[in-house]
Amino acid sequence: MTMPYVLRAAPLLAGLCLATSCAAKQPVADVLDRACAAVSIDDRIELLPLEGKHVSACPPGDDEGCPYSGQQGKTSLSDTPDLNKDGRKDAILTYFGSSYGDIDVTDKLVLAQCKDGTYIRLLEGKFTTLSAPAMPHAVWPELEATRNCPQGHGGAVRTEKIRLTFDSKAAQYRGPAGLNLVAACQAQGD
């Protein structure tokens, strides 16, 4: 007698699954997979570990013309968060260039790891600090950054706090409208 009710409930339960949990379980890597496919292999980045946290971030197979060489201790791996929760370690890099010191603004790169182990660039900018939240966090969480900028004479420093959000259409982290992420510490209105 309960058999007809079970047979009627099965299609309803399957429909419920399709409408809720099954549809919500699209792979979280879709945005990254599309972005990785759109970037040619020559524009991807390969991380080459060196001593300690130093790395070189180079085009795959080309450590000669590497723009972010760790050979002189100028590029280091700051963090390896899993930004989109796909199980692969992404990377936050710091490139010191000619800046050395805790209050200097340095180049920071946020990279996401593709399935083939190479990385694509999600953000490049000049910051004093840049960090991802600790797990657990949302997929593509907000990143927090600061810039310590000289304020007049006498050694005063103004600290700018910046929230970076992920734009899934562009597969990039973005700052607030009007903020130039690569030209740090400009006077207001520049």
PyMOL commands that place a pseudoatom at each C-alpha (Angstrom):
pseudoatom trace, name=CA, resn=MET, resi=1, chain=A, elem=C, hetatm=0, pos=[0.000, 0.000, 0.000]
pseudoatom trace, name=CA, resn=THR, resi=2, chain=A, elem=C, hetatm=0, pos=[2.915, 2.390, 0.610]
pseudoatom trace, name=CA, resn=MET, resi=3, chain=A, elem=C, hetatm=0, pos=[4.546, 1.449, -2.707]
pseudoatom trace, name=CA, resn=PRO, resi=4, chain=A, elem=C, hetatm=0, pos=[2.440, 3.837, -4.897]
pseudoatom trace, name=CA, resn=TYR, resi=5, chain=A, elem=C, hetatm=0, pos=[3.316, 6.747, -2.603]
pseudoatom trace, name=CA, resn=VAL, resi=6, chain=A, elem=C, hetatm=0, pos=[7.036, 5.924, -2.854]
pseudoatom trace, name=CA, resn=LEU, resi=7, chain=A, elem=C, hetatm=0, pos=[6.822, 5.759, -6.642]
pseudoatom trace, name=CA, resn=ARG, resi=8, chain=A, elem=C, hetatm=0, pos=[5.071, 9.141, -6.754]
pseudoatom trace, name=CA, resn=ALA, resi=9, chain=A, elem=C, hetatm=0, pos=[7.560, 10.729, -4.344]
pseudoatom trace, name=CA, resn=ALA, resi=10, chain=A, elem=C, hetatm=0, pos=[10.681, 9.599, -6.230]
pseudoatom trace, name=CA, resn=PRO, resi=11, chain=A, elem=C, hetatm=0, pos=[10.232, 11.986, -9.201]
pseudoatom trace, name=CA, resn=LEU, resi=12, chain=A, elem=C, hetatm=0, pos=[9.423, 14.822, -6.794]
pseudoatom trace, name=CA, resn=LEU, resi=13, chain=A, elem=C, hetatm=0, pos=[12.584, 14.183, -4.804]
pseudoatom trace, name=CA, resn=ALA, resi=14, chain=A, elem=C, hetatm=0, pos=[14.647, 14.012, -7.993]
pseudoatom trace, name=CA, resn=GLY, resi=15, chain=A, elem=C, hetatm=0, pos=[13.135, 17.317, -9.124]
pseudoatom trace, name=CA, resn=LEU, resi=16, chain=A, elem=C, hetatm=0, pos=[13.905, 18.855, -5.748]
pseudoatom trace, name=CA, resn=CYS, resi=17, chain=A, elem=C, hetatm=0, pos=[17.505, 17.706, -6.059]
pseudoatom trace, name=CA, resn=LEU, resi=18, chain=A, elem=C, hetatm=0, pos=[17.810, 19.282, -9.488]
pseudoatom trace, name=CA, resn=ALA, resi=19, chain=A, elem=C, hetatm=0, pos=[16.247, 22.528, -8.308]
pseudoatom trace, name=CA, resn=THR, resi=20, chain=A, elem=C, hetatm=0, pos=[18.372, 22.928, -5.183]
pseudoatom trace, name=CA, resn=SER, resi=21, chain=A, elem=C, hetatm=0, pos=[21.501, 21.030, -4.210]
pseudoatom trace, name=CA, resn=CYS, resi=22, chain=A, elem=C, hetatm=0, pos=[22.391, 19.488, -7.561]
pseudoatom trace, name=CA, resn=ALA, resi=23, chain=A, elem=C, hetatm=0, pos=[22.163, 22.807, -9.394]
pseudoatom trace, name=CA, resn=ALA, resi=24, chain=A, elem=C, hetatm=0, pos=[24.149, 24.537, -6.644]
pseudoatom trace, name=CA, resn=LYS, resi=25, chain=A, elem=C, hetatm=0, pos=[27.028, 22.071, -7.020]
pseudoatom trace, name=CA, resn=GLN, resi=26, chain=A, elem=C, hetatm=0, pos=[28.432, 23.448, -10.260]
pseudoatom trace, name=CA, resn=PRO, resi=27, chain=A, elem=C, hetatm=0, pos=[32.200, 23.232, -10.172]
pseudoatom trace, name=CA, resn=VAL, resi=28, chain=A, elem=C, hetatm=0, pos=[33.629, 26.273, -8.402]
pseudoatom trace, name=CA, resn=ALA, resi=29, chain=A, elem=C, hetatm=0, pos=[36.582, 26.151, -10.764]
pseudoatom trace, name=CA, resn=ASP, resi=30, chain=A, elem=C, hetatm=0, pos=[34.466, 27.120, -13.821]
pseudoatom trace, name=CA, resn=VAL, resi=31, chain=A, elem=C, hetatm=0, pos=[35.514, 30.774, -13.633]
pseudoatom trace, name=CA, resn=LEU, resi=32, chain=A, elem=C, hetatm=0, pos=[39.165, 29.814, -13.247]
pseudoatom trace, name=CA, resn=ASP, resi=33, chain=A, elem=C, hetatm=0, pos=[39.017, 27.111, -15.930]
pseudoatom trace, name=CA, resn=ARG, resi=34, chain=A, elem=C, hetatm=0, pos=[37.597, 29.608, -18.450]
pseudoatom trace, name=CA, resn=ALA, resi=35, chain=A, elem=C, hetatm=0, pos=[40.185, 32.217, -17.465]
pseudoatom trace, name=CA, resn=CYS, resi=36, chain=A, elem=C, hetatm=0, pos=[43.047, 29.716, -17.767]
pseudoatom trace, name=CA, resn=ALA, resi=37, chain=A, elem=C, hetatm=0, pos=[41.817, 28.611, -21.199]
pseudoatom trace, name=CA, resn=ALA, resi=38, chain=A, elem=C, hetatm=0, pos=[41.679, 32.256, -22.340]
pseudoatom trace, name=CA, resn=VAL, resi=39, chain=A, elem=C, hetatm=0, pos=[45.323, 32.964, -21.382]
pseudoatom trace, name=CA, resn=SER, resi=40, chain=A, elem=C, hetatm=0, pos=[47.956, 31.677, -23.788]
pseudoatom trace, name=CA, resn=ILE, resi=41, chain=A, elem=C, hetatm=0, pos=[50.670, 29.492, -22.309]
pseudoatom trace, name=CA, resn=ASP, resi=42, chain=A, elem=C, hetatm=0, pos=[53.229, 32.253, -23.012]
pseudoatom trace, name=CA, resn=ASP, resi=43, chain=A, elem=C, hetatm=0, pos=[51.289, 34.631, -20.744]
pseudoatom trace, name=CA, resn=ARG, resi=44, chain=A, elem=C, hetatm=0, pos=[50.999, 32.163, -17.884]
pseudoatom trace, name=CA, resn=ILE, resi=45, chain=A, elem=C, hetatm=0, pos=[53.349, 32.054, -14.942]
pseudoatom trace, name=CA, resn=GLU, resi=46, chain=A, elem=C, hetatm=0, pos=[55.424, 29.198, -13.555]
pseudoatom trace, name=CA, resn=LEU, resi=47, chain=A, elem=C, hetatm=0, pos=[56.677, 29.444, -9.984]
pseudoatom trace, name=CA, resn=LEU, resi=48, chain=A, elem=C, hetatm=0, pos=[60.223, 28.228, -9.528]
pseudoatom trace, name=CA, resn=PRO, resi=49, chain=A, elem=C, hetatm=0, pos=[61.050, 27.692, -5.841]
pseudoatom trace, name=CA, resn=LEU, resi=50, chain=A, elem=C, hetatm=0, pos=[64.409, 28.897, -4.625]
pseudoatom trace, name=CA, resn=GLU, resi=51, chain=A, elem=C, hetatm=0, pos=[65.939, 29.025, -1.160]
pseudoatom trace, name=CA, resn=GLY, resi=52, chain=A, elem=C, hetatm=0, pos=[63.489, 29.727, 1.678]
pseudoatom trace, name=CA, resn=LYS, resi=53, chain=A, elem=C, hetatm=0, pos=[60.378, 31.579, 0.522]
pseudoatom trace, name=CA, resn=HIS, resi=54, chain=A, elem=C, hetatm=0, pos=[62.114, 33.082, -2.506]
pseudoatom trace, name=CA, resn=VAL, resi=55, chain=A, elem=C, hetatm=0, pos=[60.634, 32.186, -5.889]
pseudoatom trace, name=CA, resn=SER, resi=56, chain=A, elem=C, hetatm=0, pos=[60.911, 33.231, -9.493]
pseudoatom trace, name=CA, resn=ALA, resi=57, chain=A, elem=C, hetatm=0, pos=[57.645, 33.889, -11.333]
pseudoatom trace, name=CA, resn=CYS, resi=58, chain=A, elem=C, hetatm=0, pos=[58.484, 33.287, -14.972]
pseudoatom trace, name=CA, resn=PRO, resi=59, chain=A, elem=C, hetatm=0, pos=[56.840, 32.376, -18.254]
pseudoatom trace, name=CA, resn=PRO, resi=60, chain=A, elem=C, hetatm=0, pos=[56.747, 28.541, -18.435]
pseudoatom trace, name=CA, resn=GLY, resi=61, chain=A, elem=C, hetatm=0, pos=[60.159, 27.166, -19.376]
pseudoatom trace, name=CA, resn=ASP, resi=62, chain=A, elem=C, hetatm=0, pos=[61.790, 30.623, -19.576]
pseudoatom trace, name=CA, resn=ASP, resi=63, chain=A, elem=C, hetatm=0, pos=[63.772, 31.514, -16.481]
pseudoatom trace, name=CA, resn=GLU, resi=64, chain=A, elem=C, hetatm=0, pos=[66.182, 33.680, -18.528]
pseudoatom trace, name=CA, resn=GLY, resi=65, chain=A, elem=C, hetatm=0, pos=[63.845, 36.625, -19.201]
pseudoatom trace, name=CA, resn=CYS, resi=66, chain=A, elem=C, hetatm=0, pos=[61.941, 36.289, -15.966]
pseudoatom trace, name=CA, resn=PRO, resi=67, chain=A, elem=C, hetatm=0, pos=[60.306, 39.584, -14.910]
pseudoatom trace, name=CA, resn=TYR, resi=68, chain=A, elem=C, hetatm=0, pos=[59.966, 38.491, -11.264]
pseudoatom trace, name=CA, resn=SER, resi=69, chain=A, elem=C, hetatm=0, pos=[63.241, 36.748, -10.600]
pseudoatom trace, name=CA, resn=GLY, resi=70, chain=A, elem=C, hetatm=0, pos=[63.967, 35.509, -7.129]
pseudoatom trace, name=CA, resn=GLN, resi=71, chain=A, elem=C, hetatm=0, pos=[67.676, 35.076, -7.907]
pseudoatom trace, name=CA, resn=GLN, resi=72, chain=A, elem=C, hetatm=0, pos=[68.626, 38.258, -6.066]
pseudoatom trace, name=CA, resn=GLY, resi=73, chain=A, elem=C, hetatm=0, pos=[66.112, 37.757, -3.269]
pseudoatom trace, name=CA, resn=LYS, resi=74, chain=A, elem=C, hetatm=0, pos=[63.633, 40.262, -4.678]
pseudoatom trace, name=CA, resn=THR, resi=75, chain=A, elem=C, hetatm=0, pos=[60.607, 37.966, -5.165]
pseudoatom trace, name=CA, resn=SER, resi=76, chain=A, elem=C, hetatm=0, pos=[59.101, 35.930, -2.357]
pseudoatom trace, name=CA, resn=LEU, resi=77, chain=A, elem=C, hetatm=0, pos=[56.048, 33.795, -1.774]
pseudoatom trace, name=CA, resn=SER, resi=78, chain=A, elem=C, hetatm=0, pos=[53.968, 35.597, 0.871]
pseudoatom trace, name=CA, resn=ASP, resi=79, chain=A, elem=C, hetatm=0, pos=[51.025, 33.180, 1.098]
pseudoatom trace, name=CA, resn=THR, resi=80, chain=A, elem=C, hetatm=0, pos=[49.433, 30.176, -0.614]
pseudoatom trace, name=CA, resn=PRO, resi=81, chain=A, elem=C, hetatm=0, pos=[45.681, 30.509, -0.058]
pseudoatom trace, name=CA, resn=ASP, resi=82, chain=A, elem=C, hetatm=0, pos=[43.084, 28.436, -1.912]
pseudoatom trace, name=CA, resn=LEU, resi=83, chain=A, elem=C, hetatm=0, pos=[41.034, 31.391, -3.130]
pseudoatom trace, name=CA, resn=ASN, resi=84, chain=A, elem=C, hetatm=0, pos=[38.366, 29.455, -5.033]
pseudoatom trace, name=CA, resn=LYS, resi=85, chain=A, elem=C, hetatm=0, pos=[38.399, 26.315, -2.880]
pseudoatom trace, name=CA, resn=ASP, resi=86, chain=A, elem=C, hetatm=0, pos=[39.377, 24.027, -5.772]
pseudoatom trace, name=CA, resn=GLY, resi=87, chain=A, elem=C, hetatm=0, pos=[42.050, 22.217, -3.743]
pseudoatom trace, name=CA, resn=ARG, resi=88, chain=A, elem=C, hetatm=0, pos=[44.975, 23.880, -5.550]
pseudoatom trace, name=CA, resn=LYS, resi=89, chain=A, elem=C, hetatm=0, pos=[47.253, 26.397, -3.840]
pseudoatom trace, name=CA, resn=ASP, resi=90, chain=A, elem=C, hetatm=0, pos=[47.070, 29.873, -5.310]
pseudoatom trace, name=CA, resn=ALA, resi=91, chain=A, elem=C, hetatm=0, pos=[49.830, 32.386, -4.568]
pseudoatom trace, name=CA, resn=ILE, resi=92, chain=A, elem=C, hetatm=0, pos=[50.426, 35.878, -3.249]
pseudoatom trace, name=CA, resn=LEU, resi=93, chain=A, elem=C, hetatm=0, pos=[53.881, 37.143, -4.210]
pseudoatom trace, name=CA, resn=THR, resi=94, chain=A, elem=C, hetatm=0, pos=[55.885, 40.157, -3.081]
pseudoatom trace, name=CA, resn=TYR, resi=95, chain=A, elem=C, hetatm=0, pos=[58.393, 41.737, -5.447]
pseudoatom trace, name=CA, resn=PHE, resi=96, chain=A, elem=C, hetatm=0, pos=[60.717, 44.173, -3.684]
pseudoatom trace, name=CA, resn=GLY, resi=97, chain=A, elem=C, hetatm=0, pos=[62.394, 45.716, -6.709]
pseudoatom trace, name=CA, resn=SER, resi=98, chain=A, elem=C, hetatm=0, pos=[64.306, 48.634, -5.201]
pseudoatom trace, name=CA, resn=SER, resi=99, chain=A, elem=C, hetatm=0, pos=[62.148, 48.890, -2.058]
pseudoatom trace, name=CA, resn=TYR, resi=100, chain=A, elem=C, hetatm=0, pos=[63.299, 47.327, 1.160]
pseudoatom trace, name=CA, resn=GLY, resi=101, chain=A, elem=C, hetatm=0, pos=[61.598, 47.887, 4.469]
pseudoatom trace, name=CA, resn=ASP, resi=102, chain=A, elem=C, hetatm=0, pos=[58.319, 47.377, 6.277]
pseudoatom trace, name=CA, resn=ILE, resi=103, chain=A, elem=C, hetatm=0, pos=[56.707, 50.681, 5.361]
pseudoatom trace, name=CA, resn=ASP, resi=104, chain=A, elem=C, hetatm=0, pos=[57.684, 50.700, 1.698]
pseudoatom trace, name=CA, resn=VAL, resi=105, chain=A, elem=C, hetatm=0, pos=[55.046, 50.017, -0.883]
pseudoatom trace, name=CA, resn=THR, resi=106, chain=A, elem=C, hetatm=0, pos=[56.016, 46.947, -2.926]
pseudoatom trace, name=CA, resn=ASP, resi=107, chain=A, elem=C, hetatm=0, pos=[54.618, 45.103, -5.926]
pseudoatom trace, name=CA, resn=LYS, resi=108, chain=A, elem=C, hetatm=0, pos=[52.169, 42.371, -4.956]
pseudoatom trace, name=CA, resn=LEU, resi=109, chain=A, elem=C, hetatm=0, pos=[50.807, 39.733, -7.302]
pseudoatom trace, name=CA, resn=VAL, resi=110, chain=A, elem=C, hetatm=0, pos=[47.861, 37.433, -6.743]
pseudoatom trace, name=CA, resn=LEU, resi=111, chain=A, elem=C, hetatm=0, pos=[48.031, 34.291, -8.865]
pseudoatom trace, name=CA, resn=ALA, resi=112, chain=A, elem=C, hetatm=0, pos=[45.547, 31.455, -9.333]
pseudoatom trace, name=CA, resn=GLN, resi=113, chain=A, elem=C, hetatm=0, pos=[46.757, 27.964, -10.174]
pseudoatom trace, name=CA, resn=CYS, resi=114, chain=A, elem=C, hetatm=0, pos=[45.366, 26.342, -13.331]
pseudoatom trace, name=CA, resn=LYS, resi=115, chain=A, elem=C, hetatm=0, pos=[44.846, 22.579, -13.676]
pseudoatom trace, name=CA, resn=ASP, resi=116, chain=A, elem=C, hetatm=0, pos=[48.188, 22.187, -15.501]
pseudoatom trace, name=CA, resn=GLY, resi=117, chain=A, elem=C, hetatm=0, pos=[50.117, 23.710, -12.571]
pseudoatom trace, name=CA, resn=THR, resi=118, chain=A, elem=C, hetatm=0, pos=[50.803, 27.071, -14.232]
pseudoatom trace, name=CA, resn=TYR, resi=119, chain=A, elem=C, hetatm=0, pos=[49.302, 30.266, -12.843]
pseudoatom trace, name=CA, resn=ILE, resi=120, chain=A, elem=C, hetatm=0, pos=[47.361, 33.211, -14.189]
pseudoatom trace, name=CA, resn=ARG, resi=121, chain=A, elem=C, hetatm=0, pos=[47.509, 36.734, -12.799]
pseudoatom trace, name=CA, resn=LEU, resi=122, chain=A, elem=C, hetatm=0, pos=[44.402, 37.859, -10.868]
pseudoatom trace, name=CA, resn=LEU, resi=123, chain=A, elem=C, hetatm=0, pos=[45.890, 41.092, -9.520]
pseudoatom trace, name=CA, resn=GLU, resi=124, chain=A, elem=C, hetatm=0, pos=[49.026, 43.184, -9.679]
pseudoatom trace, name=CA, resn=GLY, resi=125, chain=A, elem=C, hetatm=0, pos=[49.413, 46.327, -7.633]
pseudoatom trace, name=CA, resn=LYS, resi=126, chain=A, elem=C, hetatm=0, pos=[51.511, 48.306, -5.208]
pseudoatom trace, name=CA, resn=PHE, resi=127, chain=A, elem=C, hetatm=0, pos=[50.721, 47.692, -1.546]
pseudoatom trace, name=CA, resn=THR, resi=128, chain=A, elem=C, hetatm=0, pos=[52.430, 47.536, 1.827]
pseudoatom trace, name=CA, resn=THR, resi=129, chain=A, elem=C, hetatm=0, pos=[50.414, 44.469, 2.864]
pseudoatom trace, name=CA, resn=LEU, resi=130, chain=A, elem=C, hetatm=0, pos=[48.046, 42.168, 0.990]
pseudoatom trace, name=CA, resn=SER, resi=131, chain=A, elem=C, hetatm=0, pos=[46.343, 39.191, 2.599]
pseudoatom trace, name=CA, resn=ALA, resi=132, chain=A, elem=C, hetatm=0, pos=[43.620, 36.638, 2.069]
pseudoatom trace, name=CA, resn=PRO, resi=133, chain=A, elem=C, hetatm=0, pos=[41.363, 35.602, 4.958]
pseudoatom trace, name=CA, resn=ALA, resi=134, chain=A, elem=C, hetatm=0, pos=[42.045, 32.343, 6.752]
pseudoatom trace, name=CA, resn=MET, resi=135, chain=A, elem=C, hetatm=0, pos=[39.915, 29.299, 5.941]
pseudoatom trace, name=CA, resn=PRO, resi=136, chain=A, elem=C, hetatm=0, pos=[37.039, 28.829, 6.058]
pseudoatom trace, name=CA, resn=HIS, resi=137, chain=A, elem=C, hetatm=0, pos=[36.147, 31.653, 3.695]
pseudoatom trace, name=CA, resn=ALA, resi=138, chain=A, elem=C, hetatm=0, pos=[33.854, 32.255, 0.747]
pseudoatom trace, name=CA, resn=VAL, resi=139, chain=A, elem=C, hetatm=0, pos=[34.862, 31.280, -2.771]
pseudoatom trace, name=CA, resn=TRP, resi=140, chain=A, elem=C, hetatm=0, pos=[36.915, 34.193, -4.175]
pseudoatom trace, name=CA, resn=PRO, resi=141, chain=A, elem=C, hetatm=0, pos=[36.952, 36.054, -0.837]
pseudoatom trace, name=CA, resn=GLU, resi=142, chain=A, elem=C, hetatm=0, pos=[37.614, 39.750, -0.383]
pseudoatom trace, name=CA, resn=LEU, resi=143, chain=A, elem=C, hetatm=0, pos=[41.306, 40.501, 0.018]
pseudoatom trace, name=CA, resn=GLU, resi=144, chain=A, elem=C, hetatm=0, pos=[42.580, 43.184, 2.356]
pseudoatom trace, name=CA, resn=ALA, resi=145, chain=A, elem=C, hetatm=0, pos=[45.466, 45.468, 1.480]
pseudoatom trace, name=CA, resn=THR, resi=146, chain=A, elem=C, hetatm=0, pos=[47.170, 48.518, 2.927]
pseudoatom trace, name=CA, resn=ARG, resi=147, chain=A, elem=C, hetatm=0, pos=[49.456, 51.220, 1.601]
pseudoatom trace, name=CA, resn=ASN, resi=148, chain=A, elem=C, hetatm=0, pos=[51.690, 53.226, 3.913]
pseudoatom trace, name=CA, resn=CYS, resi=149, chain=A, elem=C, hetatm=0, pos=[52.215, 56.559, 2.170]
pseudoatom trace, name=CA, resn=PRO, resi=150, chain=A, elem=C, hetatm=0, pos=[54.485, 59.412, 3.265]
pseudoatom trace, name=CA, resn=GLN, resi=151, chain=A, elem=C, hetatm=0, pos=[52.492, 62.402, 4.480]
pseudoatom trace, name=CA, resn=GLY, resi=152, chain=A, elem=C, hetatm=0, pos=[54.391, 65.667, 4.107]
pseudoatom trace, name=CA, resn=HIS, resi=153, chain=A, elem=C, hetatm=0, pos=[57.697, 66.187, 5.884]
pseudoatom trace, name=CA, resn=GLY, resi=154, chain=A, elem=C, hetatm=0, pos=[58.760, 64.856, 9.238]
pseudoatom trace, name=CA, resn=GLY, resi=155, chain=A, elem=C, hetatm=0, pos=[58.256, 61.144, 8.645]
pseudoatom trace, name=CA, resn=ALA, resi=156, chain=A, elem=C, hetatm=0, pos=[54.459, 61.061, 9.057]
pseudoatom trace, name=CA, resn=VAL, resi=157, chain=A, elem=C, hetatm=0, pos=[52.767, 58.147, 7.312]
pseudoatom trace, name=CA, resn=ARG, resi=158, chain=A, elem=C, hetatm=0, pos=[49.179, 57.812, 6.125]
pseudoatom trace, name=CA, resn=THR, resi=159, chain=A, elem=C, hetatm=0, pos=[47.881, 54.245, 5.915]
pseudoatom trace, name=CA, resn=GLU, resi=160, chain=A, elem=C, hetatm=0, pos=[45.286, 53.549, 3.240]
pseudoatom trace, name=CA, resn=LYS, resi=161, chain=A, elem=C, hetatm=0, pos=[43.112, 50.461, 3.790]
pseudoatom trace, name=CA, resn=ILE, resi=162, chain=A, elem=C, hetatm=0, pos=[41.891, 48.836, 0.577]
pseudoatom trace, name=CA, resn=ARG, resi=163, chain=A, elem=C, hetatm=0, pos=[39.335, 46.073, 0.020]
pseudoatom trace, name=CA, resn=LEU, resi=164, chain=A, elem=C, hetatm=0, pos=[39.782, 44.063, -3.158]
pseudoatom trace, name=CA, resn=THR, resi=165, chain=A, elem=C, hetatm=0, pos=[36.821, 42.146, -4.583]
pseudoatom trace, name=CA, resn=PHE, resi=166, chain=A, elem=C, hetatm=0, pos=[36.736, 39.468, -7.254]
pseudoatom trace, name=CA, resn=ASP, resi=167, chain=A, elem=C, hetatm=0, pos=[35.136, 40.265, -10.614]
pseudoatom trace, name=CA, resn=SER, resi=168, chain=A, elem=C, hetatm=0, pos=[34.112, 36.834, -11.943]
pseudoatom trace, name=CA, resn=LYS, resi=169, chain=A, elem=C, hetatm=0, pos=[33.440, 38.109, -15.481]
pseudoatom trace, name=CA, resn=ALA, resi=170, chain=A, elem=C, hetatm=0, pos=[36.988, 39.453, -15.832]
pseudoatom trace, name=CA, resn=ALA, resi=171, chain=A, elem=C, hetatm=0, pos=[38.557, 36.834, -13.501]
pseudoatom trace, name=CA, resn=GLN, resi=172, chain=A, elem=C, hetatm=0, pos=[40.424, 39.644, -11.729]
pseudoatom trace, name=CA, resn=TYR, resi=173, chain=A, elem=C, hetatm=0, pos=[40.541, 41.224, -8.301]
pseudoatom trace, name=CA, resn=ARG, resi=174, chain=A, elem=C, hetatm=0, pos=[39.517, 44.895, -8.395]
pseudoatom trace, name=CA, resn=GLY, resi=175, chain=A, elem=C, hetatm=0, pos=[39.859, 47.799, -6.016]
pseudoatom trace, name=CA, resn=PRO, resi=176, chain=A, elem=C, hetatm=0, pos=[37.360, 50.574, -5.344]
pseudoatom trace, name=CA, resn=ALA, resi=177, chain=A, elem=C, hetatm=0, pos=[36.324, 52.638, -8.387]
pseudoatom trace, name=CA, resn=GLY, resi=178, chain=A, elem=C, hetatm=0, pos=[38.863, 55.303, -9.264]
pseudoatom trace, name=CA, resn=LEU, resi=179, chain=A, elem=C, hetatm=0, pos=[41.725, 53.776, -7.250]
pseudoatom trace, name=CA, resn=ASN, resi=180, chain=A, elem=C, hetatm=0, pos=[44.863, 53.133, -9.289]
pseudoatom trace, name=CA, resn=LEU, resi=181, chain=A, elem=C, hetatm=0, pos=[46.315, 49.867, -7.988]
pseudoatom trace, name=CA, resn=VAL, resi=182, chain=A, elem=C, hetatm=0, pos=[49.679, 50.179, -9.750]
pseudoatom trace, name=CA, resn=ALA, resi=183, chain=A, elem=C, hetatm=0, pos=[50.462, 53.839, -8.919]
pseudoatom trace, name=CA, resn=ALA, resi=184, chain=A, elem=C, hetatm=0, pos=[50.762, 53.988, -5.168]
pseudoatom trace, name=CA, resn=CYS, resi=185, chain=A, elem=C, hetatm=0, pos=[50.709, 56.952, -2.837]
pseudoatom trace, name=CA, resn=GLN, resi=186, chain=A, elem=C, hetatm=0, pos=[49.585, 59.584, -5.291]
pseudoatom trace, name=CA, resn=ALA, resi=187, chain=A, elem=C, hetatm=0, pos=[48.094, 62.733, -3.859]
pseudoatom trace, name=CA, resn=GLN, resi=188, chain=A, elem=C, hetatm=0, pos=[44.298, 62.663, -3.590]
pseudoatom trace, name=CA, resn=GLY, resi=189, chain=A, elem=C, hetatm=0, pos=[42.711, 63.608, -6.906]
pseudoatom trace, name=CA, resn=ASP, resi=190, chain=A, elem=C, hetatm=0, pos=[45.691, 62.471, -9.060]
for i in range(1, 190): cmd.bond("trace and resi %d" % i, "trace and resi %d" % (i + 1))
show_as sticks, trace
zoom trace
